[in-house]
Amino acid sequence: MSLLKKLGYDHDGRHAQQRKLVFVGDLIDRGPDSPGVLRAVKRLVDSGNAQCITGNHELNAVRDQADQNRSGEGWWYGREEAGYNSVVVDADEKARTFLPFLRSLPGAFEREDLRIIHACWHEPSVEKLRGASSVIDAFDEEEQALRPRLKTMGESLRTLWRERGLTSAILKNPAQKVDFFPELAAFDEANQMGNAVKVATSGMERAAGESFFASGKWRMVRRVPWWGEYDGPPVVIGHYWRRYFADPLPLAELRESDVFGSTPPEQPLGPKRRVMCIDYSVGLRFAERGGGAYSKNLMNRPDPRHGVEFNGCLAALRIPEWKLVFDDQRKPLRVEMQTPAT
């Protein structure tokens, strides 16, 4: 709420200039009180003073797959999870309040001069969202259409999986190196790119060519910087855990986060500079507070001149000023967004 206050909003999301708040998703799974965040955002949305779109974390919550054991989701299933010490959700509040709210969130916002989506503005994928009754309905339809293909791929993959002696536990063990597995990469790529909602909420992914450990497991596909070919109105996204400082990092630390390369933190993405990611890795604060091995391999490197307490920060983009405002001591930054008219 400190950032909202800095932006001029009151406790109920009202602003003297009649501005509107828009949350870009991923409200949950990476902080000490995910239920509290949901309550706060729902209250602002219900008041009519804010809007919110679906991120991949909200989508996962609606899917409600306790058996997946995804990192950071323990709070949603009523279990404590080492390293992610969130308040655990109340089962009644989850069923009565949170699930209906999350199911109601749209997948994107658009107007003639601005688009907002969680991860990727891929026109064929967005078109499917436009015609859907809800994001989860669109997701289920895409999964049903993709299922026969994945079943065929999965049958041959399971044989190779057994031959290699792989298990889910091994894939989730950062200390046990898992070599690149082309067949698993092909399956993961098809699973991602074959579902329009996955593309919109978690981005485009292609085979990486080598394995890397990220977000709790060894991965065979990497994120694609889709903005390199984007040629539409300005787009605001989250999702990608952008680094605040663009100082070069060792390749081993960049891996999954290197979609930004050396792009400065205030610069829009792509050759036409029409895509702006405003996720500055605030989700890392859970690790920075707790210390340990995870916090030693952070994507950000703080500049002591700013006197910041944490590497990651929460940011808001003010439009039409195109100004980044942060929740800590970092100074606002001007974003040189390019529009088709400029």
WORARA-V993849 format. One line per field, one symbol per residue. phi: phi as a letter, one per 30 degrees, with the letter a starting at -180 (. if undefined). psi: psi as a letter, one per 30 degrees, with the letter a starting at -180 (. if undefined). A space follows every 10 residues. Layout:
phi = ???
psi = ???
This chain:
phi = .ddddddjcc ecidbdcidc dbccjhdbib adbdeddded dddddddicb bbcdcddddd dddhcdddhd diceedcibd bejbddeddd eddeddcddd dddddddaba becabbbdba cceeddddde ccdadddddd ddddddeedd dddddddddd edddidbddd dccddcdcde bedddddddd ddddbedddd cbjdbbedia dacahjadcc cbdcddddcd bbdebcbbic hdddccdece edddgddddc hcdedccdci dchbbbcccc iddddddddd iiddddbddc bdceddiddb ddbcbbcdbc dhbdbcdbdd debdcddcce dc
psi = feeeeefgka fggkkfgglk kkkglhflfh lfieeeeeee eeeeeffgfl lklklfeeee eefhieffhk kfgeefggkk kkfiilkkkk eeeeeeeeee eeffklflkk legkkkleek jjeeeeeeee glfleeeeee eeeeefeeee eeeeeeeeee eeefgkleee fgjffjkklk jeeeeeeeee eeffjeeeee fglkklkffl llkkhglkkf llkkifffgk halkkklbeg ikkekgkklk effecffgff bgklfgklll ffhgkjkgjh hffffeeeef aaeeffhlfl jkjfffhkel ellklkjkkg fhkkklgafk kkkkkikklf f.
